[in-house]
């Protein structure tokens, strides 16, 4: 380690011996070049008795920092699976990383960006190696795509077959040839990208950047990453005549002066620039040269449509959240950004779902309650408010179904069904509604059923059908009463949802009968309902109230 080197004059011979090795092991980055010059200064200082020991000491401390930075950054970049197989395996991983213009640390940063912005389509411009491309492809979803473009073949790769040894190879489309032609072709194909990577260590990089921006190859919320923008620190030094350095300096200046974007240069390796569109360019115009200032262009309250679906900072509870539809609702609301209280009659079920949410980084709590009991409902609401300050989203999903022929339906069965499905839902709406009305904001989502619209058959379920029709009417009534005070009340009517219970052998004949009544040809999945609950819980649905959102594959239409 650098700190182990002797500081006194007696260590000069040791330094001289080590200097050659150290110089050739230093990375060619700004930190590496600083380390190289400090090593030379250290050699001079150790050979000159007039240099104070204190100065030698501080030279050594500076050298330790400079020598340790790049190795530390590389060491702290989490390792990932290396897809080095088949054609690519003839070279060691070290050789591939060393030769790749996308260095290991930058590759890891780039993979993080892919993950963070949930990129699906990426454009790579430069002499990227197979390792880098496959490492990035690993982060993409199955339908993701990488367009890897270069002037000439690289890493001995000149066909798509080189990537077939990896399960992620299908995501990669290689484009080898003149870059101008490749970009023109992508433009003609109407391609748009979530991330564009450009290697600045090429004289035409500024042209590539300009083409991407001028021809709208970048999606609205996309990011451009440009590597090698510090060029070993030379871009900000005086009296530099190297044409490559001057080209990169020009690129940085062009980007910095472009009013359409904002950029920041990270001092990682040889420099990594992160560029995004400016949120509000002052000269935004449309073809007619009219200044665009309305909400359609910028989004209501400057929030674009997908941002309006976010639930960041919101507090929600889900009754019946320990299984089935309620579990799906809890996950959906949490993934959209809400804190979620999972409420279930059985505490262990609620705790299991809350544990699932915590694994995703979602703040959650598990609560046990019988929604038919006013004291339980009030305790749930009070607990949520005490923990998180309020309730923004009430997802009243708890329900039961006890099938019986109408002439055989007992009063006990009728009362039990209505106590949970309608009385319990009313109690939840009222308790949460009082909090929401007081704060002037709230979203209530009730779970009804397509049985509120039709009489599902051949099963007989009088109490269930009637209770769910009551849920719809209760939702409509509250929706009109409370909307002018900021509280919107809507409901979701699912079709028959595929659950483990339905998959039993005894019910298979009944399932086949149901499938014949469903235009979609399949039962609903719990995940089919998740987007709906997020929409109704979000600001995107602010003008909707008293609505029964039917999601049944068309069954209620026949």
C-alpha positions as CSV (number, residue, x, y, z in Angstrom):
1,X,0.0,0.0,0.0
2,X,1.2,3.6,-0.6
3,X,1.1,4.4,3.1
4,X,3.6,1.6,3.8
5,X,6.4,3.4,1.7
6,X,9.2,4.9,3.8
7,X,9.2,8.7,4.0
8,X,12.9,9.2,5.0
9,X,15.9,9.5,2.6
10,X,16.8,5.9,3.4
11,X,13.8,4.8,1.5
12,X,14.9,6.3,-1.7
13,X,16.2,3.1,-3.2
14,X,12.9,1.4,-2.3
15,X,11.0,4.2,-4.0
16,X,13.1,4.0,-7.1
17,X,12.6,0.3,-7.4
18,X,8.9,0.6,-6.9
19,X,8.4,3.7,-9.0
20,X,8.5,1.9,-12.4
21,X,5.9,-0.7,-11.2
22,X,3.6,1.9,-9.7
23,X,3.7,4.2,-12.8
24,X,2.6,1.3,-15.0
25,X,-0.1,0.2,-12.6
26,X,-1.7,3.6,-12.3
27,X,-5.0,4.1,-14.2
28,X,-5.0,6.8,-16.9
29,X,-7.6,9.0,-15.2
30,X,-7.3,12.5,-13.6
31,X,-6.6,10.8,-10.2
32,X,-4.1,8.5,-11.9
33,X,-2.3,11.4,-13.5
34,X,-2.2,13.3,-10.2
35,X,-0.8,10.2,-8.6
36,X,1.9,9.9,-11.3
37,X,3.0,13.5,-10.8
38,X,3.0,13.1,-7.0
39,X,5.2,10.0,-7.3
40,X,7.7,11.9,-9.3
41,X,7.6,14.8,-6.8
42,X,8.1,12.3,-4.0
43,X,11.1,10.8,-5.7
44,X,12.7,14.3,-6.0
45,X,11.9,15.1,-2.4
46,X,13.4,11.9,-1.0
47,X,16.6,12.5,-3.0
48,X,16.9,16.1,-1.6
49,X,18.0,16.4,2.0
50,X,16.9,20.1,1.9
51,X,13.2,19.1,1.7
52,X,11.6,19.2,5.1
53,X,10.3,15.9,6.5
54,X,6.9,17.5,7.0
55,X,6.6,18.3,3.3
56,X,7.5,14.7,2.5
57,X,4.8,13.5,4.9
58,X,2.1,15.6,3.2
59,X,3.3,14.5,-0.2
60,X,2.9,11.0,0.9
61,X,-0.6,11.6,2.3
62,X,-1.7,13.2,-1.0
63,X,-0.2,10.3,-2.9
64,X,-2.1,7.8,-0.8
65,X,-5.4,9.5,-1.6
66,X,-4.6,9.8,-5.3
67,X,-3.4,6.2,-5.6
68,X,-6.3,4.8,-3.7
69,X,-9.2,6.5,-5.4
70,X,-9.6,4.6,-8.6
71,X,-9.0,1.1,-7.0
72,X,-11.5,2.0,-4.3
73,X,-14.2,3.0,-6.7
74,X,-13.7,-0.2,-8.7
75,X,-13.7,-2.3,-5.5
76,X,-16.9,-0.6,-4.2
77,X,-18.7,-1.2,-7.5
78,X,-20.8,-4.3,-6.7
79,X,-19.8,-7.3,-8.7
80,X,-22.5,-8.8,-11.0
81,X,-22.8,-12.0,-12.9
82,X,-20.5,-11.9,-15.9
83,X,-22.0,-13.2,-19.1
84,X,-18.6,-14.2,-20.6
85,X,-19.4,-17.4,-22.5
86,X,-18.9,-18.9,-25.9
87,X,-17.1,-16.6,-28.2
88,X,-16.4,-14.1,-25.5
89,X,-14.8,-16.6,-23.1
90,X,-11.6,-16.8,-25.1
91,X,-10.4,-13.7,-23.3
92,X,-10.2,-13.2,-19.6
93,X,-12.6,-10.8,-17.8
94,X,-9.7,-8.6,-16.8
95,X,-8.7,-8.2,-20.5
96,X,-12.2,-7.4,-21.5
97,X,-12.7,-4.8,-18.8
98,X,-9.3,-3.2,-19.5
99,X,-9.9,-2.9,-23.2
100,X,-13.5,-1.7,-22.9
101,X,-14.1,2.0,-23.4
102,X,-16.9,1.5,-20.8
103,X,-14.8,0.9,-17.8
104,X,-16.0,-1.4,-15.0
105,X,-17.0,1.4,-12.6
106,X,-18.8,3.4,-15.3
107,X,-20.5,0.2,-16.5
108,X,-21.9,-0.3,-13.0
109,X,-23.0,3.3,-12.8
110,X,-24.7,2.9,-16.2
111,X,-26.4,-0.3,-15.1
112,X,-27.7,1.6,-12.0
113,X,-29.2,4.2,-14.3
114,X,-30.9,1.5,-16.4
115,X,-32.4,0.1,-13.2
116,X,-33.4,3.5,-11.7
117,X,-35.3,4.9,-14.7
118,X,-36.7,1.5,-15.7
119,X,-35.2,1.8,-19.2
120,X,-36.5,-0.4,-21.9
121,X,-34.6,0.8,-25.0
122,X,-31.0,1.9,-25.1
123,X,-28.7,3.3,-27.8
124,X,-24.9,2.6,-27.4
125,X,-22.6,4.6,-29.6
126,X,-18.9,3.6,-29.4
127,X,-16.4,0.8,-29.3
128,X,-18.2,-1.1,-26.6
129,X,-17.1,-4.6,-25.7
130,X,-19.2,-7.7,-25.3
131,X,-18.9,-7.7,-21.5
132,X,-20.2,-4.2,-21.2
133,X,-23.2,-4.8,-23.6
134,X,-24.2,-8.0,-21.9
135,X,-23.9,-6.5,-18.4
136,X,-26.2,-3.7,-19.4
137,X,-28.6,-6.1,-21.2
138,X,-28.9,-8.0,-17.9
139,X,-30.7,-5.0,-16.3
140,X,-33.3,-4.7,-19.1
141,X,-36.7,-6.4,-18.9
142,X,-37.4,-9.3,-21.3
143,X,-38.9,-7.0,-23.9
144,X,-36.0,-4.5,-23.6
145,X,-33.7,-3.7,-26.5
146,X,-30.1,-2.5,-26.9
147,X,-28.9,-1.0,-30.2
148,X,-25.1,-1.3,-30.1
149,X,-23.6,0.8,-32.8
150,X,-20.0,1.1,-33.9
151,X,-18.0,2.0,-37.1
152,X,-16.3,-1.4,-37.2
153,X,-16.6,-4.8,-35.5
154,X,-15.2,-4.9,-32.0
155,X,-14.0,-7.7,-29.6
156,X,-14.0,-10.0,-32.7
157,X,-17.8,-9.6,-32.7
158,X,-19.3,-9.1,-36.2
159,X,-22.6,-10.9,-36.0
160,X,-25.5,-11.4,-33.7
161,X,-24.5,-15.0,-33.1
162,X,-21.7,-13.8,-30.8
163,X,-24.4,-13.0,-28.1
164,X,-26.5,-16.1,-28.6
165,X,-24.6,-17.8,-25.8
166,X,-26.2,-15.5,-23.2
167,X,-29.9,-15.6,-22.3
168,X,-29.8,-11.8,-22.6
169,X,-28.3,-11.8,-26.1
170,X,-31.7,-11.6,-27.7
171,X,-32.1,-8.1,-26.3
172,X,-29.1,-6.9,-28.4
173,X,-29.2,-5.6,-31.9
174,X,-25.8,-4.9,-33.4
175,X,-25.4,-2.1,-36.0
176,X,-21.9,-2.0,-37.5
177,X,-21.1,0.6,-40.2
178,X,-20.8,4.3,-40.7
179,X,-22.4,6.0,-37.7
180,X,-24.1,8.6,-39.6
181,X,-25.9,6.0,-41.7
182,X,-26.8,4.0,-38.6
183,X,-28.3,7.0,-36.9
184,X,-30.2,8.0,-40.0
185,X,-31.6,4.4,-40.2
186,X,-32.7,4.5,-36.5
187,X,-34.4,7.8,-37.1
188,X,-36.2,6.4,-40.2
189,X,-37.3,3.5,-38.1
190,X,-38.8,6.0,-35.7
191,X,-36.8,4.6,-32.7
192,X,-36.8,6.5,-29.4
193,X,-34.6,5.7,-26.5
194,X,-34.6,5.9,-22.7
195,X,-30.8,6.1,-22.4
196,X,-28.2,7.0,-25.0
197,X,-24.6,6.2,-24.3
198,X,-21.9,8.0,-26.2
199,X,-18.1,7.5,-26.0
200,X,-16.6,11.0,-26.1
201,X,-13.2,9.6,-27.1
202,X,-14.0,10.0,-30.8
203,X,-13.9,13.2,-32.8
204,X,-17.5,12.9,-34.1
205,X,-19.1,12.6,-30.7
206,X,-20.5,16.1,-30.9
207,X,-22.2,15.2,-34.2
208,X,-23.8,12.1,-32.6
209,X,-25.1,14.1,-29.7
210,X,-26.5,16.8,-32.0
211,X,-28.2,14.2,-34.2
212,X,-29.8,12.5,-31.2
213,X,-31.2,15.8,-29.9
214,X,-32.1,17.4,-33.2
215,X,-34.0,14.4,-34.5
216,X,-35.8,13.6,-31.2
217,X,-34.3,10.1,-30.6
218,X,-34.5,10.8,-26.9
219,X,-37.7,10.2,-25.0
220,X,-39.1,13.0,-22.8
221,X,-37.6,11.7,-19.5
222,X,-34.6,10.0,-21.0
223,X,-30.9,10.4,-20.1
224,X,-27.7,10.7,-22.2
225,X,-24.5,9.3,-20.7
226,X,-21.2,10.4,-22.2
227,X,-18.0,8.7,-21.1
228,X,-14.4,10.1,-21.3
229,X,-15.5,13.7,-20.9
230,X,-12.6,14.6,-18.8
231,X,-10.0,13.0,-21.1
232,X,-7.5,12.2,-18.3
233,X,-8.0,15.8,-17.0
234,X,-6.7,17.4,-20.1
235,X,-9.9,19.1,-21.1
236,X,-9.5,21.7,-18.5
237,X,-5.8,22.2,-18.9
238,X,-4.2,25.1,-20.9
239,X,-2.1,24.8,-24.0
240,X,-3.5,21.5,-25.2
241,X,-3.3,20.8,-28.9
242,X,-4.3,17.2,-29.1
243,X,-7.2,17.0,-31.5
244,X,-9.1,14.3,-29.5
245,X,-8.9,16.4,-26.4
246,X,-10.1,19.5,-28.3
247,X,-13.0,17.5,-29.7
248,X,-14.1,16.5,-26.2
249,X,-13.7,20.0,-24.9
250,X,-16.0,21.2,-27.8
251,X,-18.5,18.5,-27.0
252,X,-18.7,19.5,-23.3
253,X,-19.1,23.2,-24.3
254,X,-21.8,22.4,-26.8
255,X,-23.8,20.4,-24.3
256,X,-23.3,23.0,-21.6
257,X,-24.6,25.8,-23.9
258,X,-27.6,23.7,-25.2
259,X,-30.7,25.3,-23.6
260,X,-32.6,22.0,-24.1
261,X,-30.6,20.1,-21.6
262,X,-28.9,20.1,-18.2
263,X,-25.6,18.2,-17.5
264,X,-23.3,17.2,-14.7
265,X,-19.9,15.6,-15.1
266,X,-19.0,12.9,-12.6
267,X,-15.2,12.6,-11.9
268,X,-15.4,8.8,-12.3
269,X,-12.6,7.2,-14.3
270,X,-12.1,9.5,-17.3
271,X,-15.2,11.4,-16.6
272,X,-18.9,10.5,-17.0
273,X,-21.4,13.2,-18.1
274,X,-25.1,12.7,-17.2
275,X,-27.4,14.8,-19.4
276,X,-31.2,15.2,-19.2
277,X,-33.7,17.5,-20.8
278,X,-34.3,20.8,-19.1
279,X,-37.6,20.8,-17.2
280,X,-38.7,24.1,-18.5
281,X,-36.7,25.5,-21.4
282,X,-37.5,29.2,-21.6
283,X,-38.0,29.2,-25.4
284,X,-40.3,26.2,-25.7
285,X,-42.3,26.6,-28.9
286,X,-44.3,24.5,-31.3
287,X,-44.2,24.6,-35.1
288,X,-46.4,27.7,-35.2
289,X,-43.9,29.5,-33.0
290,X,-46.5,30.0,-30.3
291,X,-45.2,29.8,-26.8
292,X,-46.4,26.7,-25.1
293,X,-47.5,27.4,-21.5
294,X,-50.6,25.2,-21.0
295,X,-51.1,22.2,-18.7
296,X,-51.4,19.8,-21.7
297,X,-47.8,20.5,-22.6
298,X,-46.3,20.7,-19.2
299,X,-48.8,18.6,-17.2
300,X,-51.1,19.8,-14.5
301,X,-49.1,21.4,-11.7
302,X,-46.0,20.7,-13.9
303,X,-46.5,16.9,-13.2
304,X,-46.4,14.7,-16.3
305,X,-49.0,11.9,-16.6
306,X,-47.0,9.1,-15.1
307,X,-45.9,11.4,-12.2
308,X,-49.6,12.0,-11.5
309,X,-50.0,8.3,-10.9
310,X,-47.3,8.2,-8.2
311,X,-48.5,7.9,-4.6
312,X,-45.3,9.2,-2.9
313,X,-46.0,10.5,0.5
314,X,-49.5,9.1,0.6
315,X,-50.8,6.8,3.4
316,X,-53.1,3.9,2.6
317,X,-54.8,1.0,4.3
318,X,-56.2,-2.1,2.7
319,X,-58.8,-4.3,4.4
320,X,-58.8,-8.0,3.5
321,X,-55.1,-7.3,2.6
322,X,-53.8,-10.7,3.8
323,X,-54.6,-12.6,0.6
324,X,-56.0,-12.5,-2.9
325,X,-57.2,-9.2,-4.3
326,X,-56.3,-7.3,-1.1
327,X,-52.7,-8.5,-1.2
328,X,-52.5,-7.4,-4.8
329,X,-53.9,-4.0,-3.9
330,X,-51.4,-3.6,-1.1
331,X,-48.4,-4.4,-3.3
332,X,-49.7,-2.0,-6.1
333,X,-50.2,0.9,-3.8
334,X,-46.9,0.3,-2.1
335,X,-45.0,0.1,-5.4
336,X,-46.6,3.3,-6.5
337,X,-45.1,5.0,-3.4
338,X,-47.6,4.8,-0.6
339,X,-47.1,3.6,2.9
340,X,-49.5,0.7,3.4
341,X,-51.3,-0.6,6.5
342,X,-52.3,-4.2,5.7
343,X,-55.5,-5.1,7.6
344,X,-56.9,-8.6,7.9
345,X,-59.1,-10.7,10.2
346,X,-56.1,-13.0,10.7
347,X,-53.1,-11.1,11.9
348,X,-50.6,-13.7,10.6
349,X,-51.8,-13.2,7.1
350,X,-51.5,-9.4,7.4
351,X,-48.0,-9.8,8.8
352,X,-46.9,-12.0,5.9
353,X,-48.0,-9.4,3.3
354,X,-46.4,-6.6,5.4
355,X,-43.2,-8.6,5.4
356,X,-43.4,-8.9,1.6
357,X,-43.8,-5.2,1.3
358,X,-40.8,-4.5,3.5
359,X,-38.6,-6.6,1.2
360,X,-39.4,-4.1,-1.5
361,X,-38.5,-1.2,0.7
362,X,-42.2,-0.3,1.2
363,X,-43.2,1.1,4.6
364,X,-45.9,-1.1,6.0
365,X,-47.7,-2.2,9.1
366,X,-49.9,-5.3,9.8
367,X,-53.2,-4.9,11.7
368,X,-55.9,-7.3,12.7
369,X,-59.5,-6.3,12.6
370,X,-63.0,-7.5,12.1
371,X,-64.5,-4.8,9.9
372,X,-68.0,-5.6,11.0
373,X,-67.1,-4.2,14.5
374,X,-67.1,-0.4,14.8
375,X,-64.5,-0.5,17.5
376,X,-62.1,-2.5,15.3
377,X,-62.5,-0.2,12.4
378,X,-61.9,2.9,14.5
379,X,-58.9,1.3,16.1
380,X,-57.4,0.7,12.6
381,X,-57.9,4.3,11.5
382,X,-56.6,5.7,14.8
383,X,-53.5,3.4,14.6
384,X,-52.7,4.5,11.1
385,X,-53.1,8.2,11.9
386,X,-51.0,7.8,15.1
387,X,-48.2,6.1,13.1
388,X,-48.2,8.1,9.9
389,X,-50.2,11.3,10.6
390,X,-53.2,10.8,8.4
391,X,-55.1,8.6,5.9
392,X,-55.1,9.5,2.2
393,X,-56.3,6.3,0.7
394,X,-58.9,3.9,2.1
395,X,-59.0,0.6,0.2
396,X,-62.1,-1.2,1.6
397,X,-61.7,-4.7,0.1
398,X,-62.7,-7.1,2.9
399,X,-65.6,-9.4,1.9
400,X,-67.0,-12.9,2.1
401,X,-69.2,-15.1,-0.1
402,X,-71.3,-18.0,1.3
403,X,-73.1,-19.7,-1.6
404,X,-76.6,-21.2,-1.0
405,X,-79.9,-21.4,-2.9
406,X,-82.2,-18.5,-2.1
407,X,-84.8,-20.7,-0.5
408,X,-82.1,-22.2,1.8
409,X,-80.3,-18.9,2.7
410,X,-80.5,-18.6,6.4
411,X,-80.8,-15.3,8.2
412,X,-77.5,-16.0,9.9
413,X,-75.8,-16.3,6.5
414,X,-77.6,-13.2,5.2
415,X,-76.5,-11.2,8.3
416,X,-72.9,-12.4,8.2
417,X,-72.5,-11.6,4.6
418,X,-74.0,-8.1,4.9
419,X,-72.1,-7.4,8.2
420,X,-68.8,-7.8,6.4
421,X,-69.6,-6.8,2.8
422,X,-71.8,-3.8,3.4
423,X,-71.9,-2.8,7.1
424,X,-68.2,-3.2,7.4
425,X,-67.5,-1.3,4.3
426,X,-69.8,1.5,5.5
427,X,-68.0,1.7,8.8
428,X,-64.6,1.9,7.0
429,X,-65.9,4.6,4.7
430,X,-67.3,6.7,7.5
431,X,-64.2,6.4,9.8
432,X,-61.7,7.2,7.1
433,X,-64.0,9.7,5.5
434,X,-64.1,11.9,8.6
435,X,-60.3,12.2,8.5
436,X,-60.3,12.9,4.8
437,X,-63.1,15.5,5.0
438,X,-61.3,17.3,7.8
439,X,-58.1,17.5,5.7
440,X,-59.9,18.3,2.4
441,X,-58.4,15.3,0.5
442,X,-59.0,11.6,0.2
443,X,-59.5,8.6,-2.1
444,X,-61.8,5.8,-1.1
445,X,-61.8,2.7,-3.2
446,X,-64.4,0.0,-2.5
447,X,-64.3,-3.5,-3.8
448,X,-67.7,-4.4,-5.4
449,X,-68.2,-7.2,-7.9
450,X,-69.6,-7.8,-11.4
451,X,-72.3,-9.5,-9.4
452,X,-73.6,-6.0,-8.8
453,X,-74.5,-5.8,-12.5
454,X,-75.4,-9.4,-13.5
455,X,-76.5,-12.6,-11.7
456,X,-73.4,-14.9,-12.1
457,X,-74.4,-18.5,-12.7
458,X,-74.7,-21.4,-12.2
459,X,-73.6,-20.7,-8.6
460,X,-76.3,-19.4,-6.2
461,X,-75.3,-16.5,-4.0
462,X,-78.2,-14.2,-3.2
463,X,-76.7,-12.6,-0.2
464,X,-73.4,-11.9,-1.9
465,X,-75.0,-10.4,-5.1
466,X,-77.3,-8.2,-3.1
467,X,-74.6,-6.9,-0.8
468,X,-72.3,-6.0,-3.7
469,X,-75.1,-4.1,-5.4
470,X,-75.4,-2.2,-2.1
471,X,-71.6,-1.5,-2.3
472,X,-72.1,0.2,-5.7
473,X,-75.1,2.3,-4.5
474,X,-73.2,3.3,-1.3
475,X,-70.2,4.3,-3.4
476,X,-72.4,6.4,-5.7
477,X,-74.1,8.2,-2.8
478,X,-70.8,9.0,-1.0
479,X,-69.2,10.0,-4.2
480,X,-71.7,12.7,-4.9
481,X,-71.9,13.9,-1.2
482,X,-68.1,14.2,-0.6
483,X,-66.5,15.3,-3.9
484,X,-67.0,19.0,-3.3
485,X,-65.0,18.6,0.0
486,X,-62.1,16.9,-1.7
487,X,-63.0,13.2,-1.1
488,X,-63.6,11.0,-4.1
489,X,-65.3,7.6,-3.7
490,X,-65.2,4.9,-6.4
491,X,-65.4,1.2,-6.6
492,X,-63.9,-1.7,-8.6
493,X,-66.0,-4.6,-9.8
494,X,-63.8,-7.5,-10.6
495,X,-64.9,-10.6,-12.5
496,X,-64.1,-14.1,-11.3
497,X,-60.6,-14.0,-10.0
498,X,-58.3,-17.0,-10.4
499,X,-57.3,-18.1,-6.8
500,X,-55.8,-21.3,-5.4
501,X,-59.3,-22.2,-4.1
502,X,-60.8,-22.1,-7.6
503,X,-58.0,-24.4,-8.9
504,X,-59.3,-27.3,-6.8
505,X,-60.5,-30.4,-8.8
506,X,-64.0,-30.2,-7.5
507,X,-64.5,-26.8,-9.0
508,X,-63.0,-27.5,-12.5
509,X,-66.4,-28.2,-14.1
510,X,-67.7,-24.9,-12.7
511,X,-64.6,-23.1,-14.0
512,X,-65.1,-24.5,-17.5
513,X,-68.7,-23.2,-17.4
514,X,-67.5,-19.7,-16.3
515,X,-64.9,-19.6,-19.1
516,X,-67.7,-20.1,-21.6
517,X,-69.4,-16.9,-20.3
518,X,-66.2,-14.7,-20.5
519,X,-65.3,-13.1,-23.8
520,X,-61.7,-12.8,-22.7
521,X,-61.6,-16.6,-22.5
522,X,-59.9,-16.7,-19.1
523,X,-60.4,-15.8,-15.4
524,X,-59.2,-12.5,-14.0
525,X,-55.8,-12.4,-12.4
526,X,-55.3,-10.4,-9.2
527,X,-52.6,-8.4,-11.2
528,X,-55.3,-7.4,-13.7
529,X,-56.8,-5.2,-11.0
530,X,-53.6,-3.5,-9.7
531,X,-53.4,-0.6,-12.2
532,X,-57.0,0.3,-11.5
533,X,-56.5,0.7,-7.8
534,X,-53.4,2.9,-8.3
535,X,-55.3,5.1,-10.8
536,X,-58.3,5.5,-8.5
537,X,-55.9,6.3,-5.6
538,X,-53.9,8.8,-7.5
539,X,-54.3,12.4,-8.5
540,X,-54.9,11.3,-12.1
541,X,-58.5,10.3,-11.2
542,X,-59.4,13.5,-9.3
543,X,-62.4,14.2,-11.5
544,X,-63.9,10.7,-11.1
545,X,-66.3,9.9,-8.3
546,X,-69.1,7.5,-7.7
547,X,-67.9,5.3,-10.5
548,X,-68.1,1.5,-10.7
549,X,-65.0,0.4,-12.6
550,X,-65.8,-3.0,-14.1
551,X,-62.8,-5.3,-14.8
552,X,-64.4,-8.7,-15.8
553,X,-63.0,-9.6,-19.2
554,X,-66.4,-8.7,-20.8
555,X,-68.5,-11.2,-18.8
556,X,-71.1,-8.6,-17.7
557,X,-71.7,-7.7,-21.4
558,X,-73.1,-11.1,-22.3
